[in-house]
Amino acid sequence: MKRSIFSLITLTTVLSFNAPLIANESNLSPQDSITANVSYTKVDINDATLQQLMQVKGLGKTKAQAIIDFRETNGKISDMEELKTIKGIGKKTLARILEKFELGQ
């Protein structure tokens, strides 16, 4: 069977870009492992510092400080829906950040 140069180039290209799609211990560097673990760690909204809150994508310094001010005024947050009473945190923002927090007691 005769193969054209185009077929050979296409096959080589496909094979060279056929990298693993699932991350596992064998294809992650130590730094990747650390980054992967950090990205899945939830932040305790009741104990988080300003810096920890600011690490959450979707929260800047103003919203993070507003959460701390809310906690100081109202006590610990018992329901994430309470965050919607904070200026700048509406349904859309809450939906984006909800999975990144946990309610510590």
N, C-alpha and C positions, 0 to 999 in steps of 0.2 A: 504494500500500500504506500503510495507516494504522498508525502505531506508537503504542503507549501510552506515557505518561509513565514508567511503571515500566521498560519496555524501554530507554528513553533513559537513565534513571538507571543502570540495570544496565550498559549499554554504556560509559557515561562512567566508572563505577567501575572496571570491568575495564581500560579503557585507561589510567586514571591510575595503577593499581597494576602495570602491566605494565612493570616496571623490568628492565634487563638482569640475567640470572641468572649470567652468566659475567663475572668480573673481567678487564678488559684495560686497557691503558694509557690508553685514551680515557675510561674511567669511574672511574678511581682518582685521588685527589688525591695529591700528593707524600708526604704523611704516610701514606696508606693503602699506598702502594708500599713505604715503609720498613717498616711493620708487617708487610706480607705477606712481605717478604724475611726479616725476623727470625724469623717464626714457622716458617719452613721450614729454618732453619739448624740443623744438628745440632751438639751439644756434644761436644767431644773429652773423653771421660770420664777419660783419663789425664793431661790437662793443665788441666782446668777448675778454677777457683778456687771457694771456698765460695759466693760470690755468683752465679757462673755456674751452679753446680749447683742453687742455690735457685730460679733462674728456671724450672727445668723443673717443669711441673705434675706434682704427685704426690710431689715431694720437698720436705720442709721443711728447716729448719736442722739438725735432729738427724740425719736420714738423709743429708743432704749431707755433714755432718761425718764421719759413719760411713764414707762412701765415701772421703773423704780419708784418714782413719785407716787404712782397709784398704790403700790404695795405699802409704802410708808403711811399713806393716808387711810387706806382701807384694810390693811392686813393682808395675809396670804391670799393668793388667788385660788379659789376652789373650783372654778369653772372657767374654761378658756373663753367662753362667750363674754365674760366680764371685760376682756380686752377691747371689745367693740365700743366700750364707753370712753376709751382713751382717744383723744383727738389725733387724727391721722391713721387710726387703725379701724378700718371698716371690714365689710364682708370679704372683699378680695384680698386685702393684706392678711387677714386672719387665715383665710384658706391657704395662702402661700406659706405661712410660717407655722401653722398648726402642727404639722408632723415633726417639726424640729424641737418641740418642747414637751416636757413632761411636768406633771403637777406633783412636786415633792411636798411632803407635809412637814 
